Amino acid sequence: MDWTDPTALGYPVVFGGVLLGSIVPVVPTGAVVGAAAAIAVTTGRLSLVLVLLLSVAGALIGDLVTFALARAGGAAAKRWLARGQSQDRLDAVRGQFATRGGLLVVVGRLLPAGRIPVLLAAGALDYPWRRLVPAALLACVLWAAAYAVLGVVSGGLFDSPVVATLVATGLVFAVAGVSALVSRLRSDARKARA
């Protein structure tokens, strides 16, 4: 790989964008992965495998930093988690992490706006590192693969890298929007039953 080649800048942008967006949700990380995958498929200037590896690495490091910040927050993180919650509810959440914390971490990574609350709760509840790291790694691999598939599909449909990137980004936002809508409808249905 020739790092003096301007196309090689794509790799640091993928890693840095995913890392930044995984710590501070200001970058649409799924769109970064989807767009990079579309460019890899349409131009051949990026390696799809390297895009996936860098996406997983950036996401994993970002998730571990978020979790570590919540754990380091100690009492403040516990107060944040407890605000407006009854002790019974907190005990239930603690029990859920004890019995299926890994699943919560994976699902939290895959659901729009689910990752940060799950990681903050896990950190505040002193969820063990030895259980978090494998779950977070699996979650990041599944997440990166899902968004890369959207990019590959759009790249396979369109020869133009610009069009493929725009379509991949649109698909990522559409999937996120539908997921958020389904999540909201399910939440509303649960509230109505309660």
C-alpha positions as CSV (number, residue, x, y, z in Angstrom):
1,M,0.0,0.0,0.0
2,D,1.4,3.4,-1.0
3,W,0.4,5.9,1.7
4,T,1.4,8.8,-0.6
5,D,-1.5,7.8,-2.9
6,P,-4.5,10.1,-2.1
7,T,-6.8,7.1,-2.2
8,A,-5.0,5.6,0.8
9,L,-6.4,8.4,2.9
10,G,-9.7,6.4,2.8
11,Y,-8.3,4.0,5.4
12,P,-7.5,6.6,8.1
13,V,-10.9,8.3,7.3
14,V,-12.7,5.0,7.8
15,F,-10.9,4.2,11.1
16,G,-11.0,7.7,12.4
17,G,-14.6,8.3,11.5
18,V,-15.8,5.1,13.0
19,L,-13.7,5.6,16.2
20,L,-14.9,9.2,16.6
21,G,-18.5,8.3,16.0
22,S,-18.3,5.4,18.4
23,I,-17.1,7.7,21.2
24,V,-19.1,10.8,20.4
25,P,-22.1,10.1,18.2
26,V,-21.5,13.0,15.8
27,V,-20.4,10.9,12.8
28,P,-22.8,8.5,11.2
29,T,-20.5,5.5,11.5
30,G,-22.7,3.1,9.5
31,A,-22.7,5.5,6.6
32,V,-18.9,5.7,6.8
33,V,-18.6,1.9,6.5
34,G,-21.3,1.6,3.8
35,A,-19.7,4.3,1.7
36,A,-16.2,2.8,2.1
37,A,-17.5,-0.6,1.1
38,A,-19.2,0.9,-1.9
39,I,-16.0,2.6,-3.0
40,A,-14.1,-0.6,-2.5
41,V,-16.4,-2.5,-4.7
42,T,-16.8,0.1,-7.5
43,T,-13.2,1.4,-7.7
44,G,-11.0,-1.3,-6.3
45,R,-8.9,1.5,-4.7
46,L,-9.8,0.3,-1.2
47,S,-9.7,-3.2,0.1
48,L,-13.0,-4.4,1.4
49,V,-11.3,-6.7,3.9
50,L,-9.2,-3.8,5.2
51,V,-12.3,-1.5,5.3
52,L,-14.0,-4.2,7.5
53,L,-11.0,-4.7,9.8
54,L,-10.5,-1.0,10.3
55,S,-14.3,-0.5,10.9
56,V,-14.3,-3.3,13.5
57,A,-11.2,-1.9,15.2
58,G,-12.5,1.7,15.3
59,A,-15.9,0.6,16.6
60,L,-14.4,-1.8,19.2
61,I,-11.9,0.8,20.5
62,G,-14.7,3.4,20.7
63,D,-17.0,1.1,22.5
64,L,-14.3,0.1,25.0
65,V,-13.5,3.8,25.6
66,T,-17.2,4.6,26.2
67,F,-17.5,1.7,28.6
68,A,-14.3,2.6,30.4
69,L,-15.5,6.2,30.9
70,A,-18.7,5.0,32.4
71,R,-16.8,2.7,34.8
72,A,-14.4,5.4,35.7
73,G,-17.4,7.7,36.4
74,G,-18.1,5.6,39.5
75,A,-20.7,7.3,41.7
76,A,-21.6,9.9,39.0
77,A,-22.4,7.1,36.5
78,K,-24.5,5.3,39.0
79,R,-26.4,8.4,39.8
80,W,-27.0,9.0,36.0
81,L,-28.3,5.4,35.7
82,A,-30.5,5.7,38.8
83,R,-32.1,9.1,37.9
84,G,-35.9,8.6,37.9
85,Q,-35.6,4.8,38.4
86,S,-36.9,2.8,41.3
87,Q,-34.6,0.5,43.2
88,D,-36.7,-2.5,41.8
89,R,-36.0,-1.3,38.2
90,L,-32.3,-0.9,38.9
91,D,-32.2,-4.4,40.4
92,A,-34.0,-5.7,37.3
93,V,-31.4,-4.1,35.0
94,R,-28.6,-5.4,37.1
95,G,-30.1,-8.9,36.9
96,Q,-30.5,-8.6,33.1
97,F,-26.8,-7.7,32.8
98,A,-25.9,-10.6,35.1
99,T,-27.9,-13.2,33.0
100,R,-27.6,-11.9,29.5
101,G,-25.3,-8.9,29.4
102,G,-23.4,-10.1,26.3
103,L,-26.7,-10.2,24.4
104,L,-27.5,-6.7,25.6
105,V,-24.2,-5.4,24.4
106,V,-24.6,-7.1,20.9
107,V,-28.2,-5.9,20.5
108,G,-27.3,-2.4,21.8
109,R,-24.6,-2.1,19.1
110,L,-27.0,-3.1,16.3
111,L,-29.9,-0.9,17.3
112,P,-29.8,2.8,16.4
113,A,-29.2,4.8,19.6
114,G,-28.9,1.7,21.7
115,R,-25.2,1.3,22.0
116,I,-24.3,4.3,24.2
117,P,-27.1,3.7,26.8
118,V,-26.2,0.0,27.0
119,L,-22.5,0.7,27.4
120,L,-23.0,3.4,30.0
121,A,-25.4,1.2,32.0
122,A,-22.9,-1.7,31.8
123,G,-20.1,0.5,33.0
124,A,-22.2,2.1,35.8
125,L,-23.2,-1.4,36.9
126,D,-19.6,-2.6,37.0
127,Y,-20.2,-5.2,34.2
128,P,-16.9,-7.2,34.0
129,W,-14.4,-6.5,31.3
130,R,-13.9,-10.2,30.7
131,R,-17.5,-10.5,29.6
132,L,-17.8,-7.1,27.8
133,V,-14.8,-7.5,25.5
134,P,-15.9,-10.7,23.6
135,A,-19.5,-9.4,23.4
136,A,-18.3,-6.0,22.1
137,L,-16.0,-7.7,19.6
138,L,-18.8,-9.9,18.2
139,A,-21.2,-6.9,18.1
140,C,-18.6,-4.8,16.2
141,V,-18.0,-7.6,13.7
142,L,-21.7,-8.0,13.0
143,W,-22.3,-4.3,12.8
144,A,-19.5,-3.7,10.4
145,A,-20.5,-6.6,8.2
146,A,-24.1,-5.5,8.1
147,Y,-23.2,-2.0,6.9
148,A,-20.5,-3.2,4.5
149,V,-23.2,-5.4,2.9
150,L,-25.3,-2.4,2.2
151,G,-22.3,-0.7,0.6
152,V,-21.4,-3.9,-1.4
153,V,-25.0,-4.1,-2.6
154,S,-25.1,-0.5,-3.7
155,G,-21.6,-0.8,-5.3
156,G,-22.8,-3.9,-7.2
157,L,-25.8,-2.1,-8.6
158,F,-24.0,1.1,-9.7
159,D,-20.8,1.5,-11.6
160,S,-20.2,5.0,-10.4
161,P,-18.5,5.2,-7.0
162,V,-20.3,8.5,-6.3
163,V,-23.8,7.0,-6.9
164,A,-22.9,3.8,-5.1
165,T,-21.7,5.9,-2.1
166,L,-24.8,8.0,-2.1
167,V,-27.1,4.9,-2.4
168,A,-25.1,3.1,0.4
169,T,-25.5,6.2,2.7
170,G,-29.2,6.4,1.9
171,L,-29.6,2.7,2.6
172,V,-27.8,3.1,5.9
173,F,-30.1,5.9,6.9
174,A,-33.2,4.1,5.7
175,V,-32.3,1.0,7.7
176,A,-31.5,3.1,10.8
177,G,-34.8,4.9,10.4
178,V,-36.9,1.8,10.0
179,S,-35.1,0.2,13.0
180,A,-35.8,3.3,15.1
181,L,-39.5,3.3,14.0
182,V,-39.9,-0.4,14.8
183,S,-38.2,0.1,18.2
184,R,-40.5,3.1,19.0
185,L,-43.6,1.2,18.0
186,R,-42.6,-1.7,20.2
187,S,-41.9,0.6,23.1
188,D,-45.3,2.3,22.6
189,A,-47.0,-1.1,22.5
190,R,-45.3,-2.2,25.7
191,K,-46.3,1.1,27.4
192,A,-49.9,0.6,26.2
193,R,-50.0,-2.9,27.6
194,A,-48.6,-1.7,31.0
